[in-house]
Amino acid sequence: MKPYIIAETACAHDGSINRLKKMIDSVGFSDASAIQFRIFKRESTITKFHPEWNENKKLEISFPNWRNIFKYVRKNFPKLEIISSIPSLYELKFIKKINTDAFKLHSADLNNYDLLRDMAKIGKRIDLSVGASTIEEIENSLNFIKKINPNCEIWLMYGYQLFPTKPNNLNLNLMLEYKKKFKLKVGYQDHSNNFDHNAFSIPAVAIGMGINIIEKHITDDLKRKGTDHESAIEAKKFKKFVDSCNNFKASLGDGKKKVFNEDENKYRLYCKKNIFVNRNLKANTRIKKKYLVLKRSNKIGILADDIDSIIGKKVAKKILKSEQIFVNSLKY
């Protein structure tokens, strides 16, 4: 089963529809599982006295434009799931009309019970972000959702909310504790620095730990230095990221011993040591260990493991120095 890879667009579009559509195209051709949109009105998230009040207006995309964006994804990339990250009932009312595949709830809204209630009633999967949240906060949210809708599917999304995140801050093992405690699927939200190897290596570690849901920020162009660019992969390179994650997962295998495949049998033929003689042996000579040496061969004869089993056996016909011993070389 391939990892479920989410392309988080967040506000990397910086309010540009064309920029966002280019990002959608790259994600659509990347074999990613889902694309995530942050749909909001600034009035729903911050006060007008907030220092980022004016900047947030530049990041907004209007509801009519979001409707067209959803249509664009559905038409061009029907297999790509859409996850809607929303901050309030105002956006939820709109999203109900255009049919999302799942919801993303920011950790800031774990105790936003009005939003949790109406979201749970819809019955779509809820991806619950739990970064910088206490166990009690997570438990309260989960219990509330299950009380409203016992059948609601919930994923816990873990990440360290710093852009970019330093590896020593991650504490990835906490995800395993969440899996054990809550018995739910747990995903990893990666905010690693995309100007070094961590953008690929840290998700690989998460996959190796058994985490099968990976969320990664994308942007249109790192040179532009747009919103959240420090932890975002360029959309045109997202296929490489998805392919890497799939390869990370495939490399784990299932841990079960299997029959050797063609490549492995070729390697065994190439590297396994067989038994040779280090002198000329006449017919009926009894084999002694001092007559034998181990060497690689391009033919499988009698392997090193079986050397003791042929000691004392008689040679069936003359064997010349440096020749390989086969079963029919001996009398049984």
Order of alpha helices (4+ residues) and beta strands (2+ residues): beta-alpha-beta-alpha-alpha-alpha-beta-alpha-beta-alpha-beta-alpha-beta-alpha-beta-alpha-beta-beta-alpha-alpha-beta-beta-alpha-beta-beta
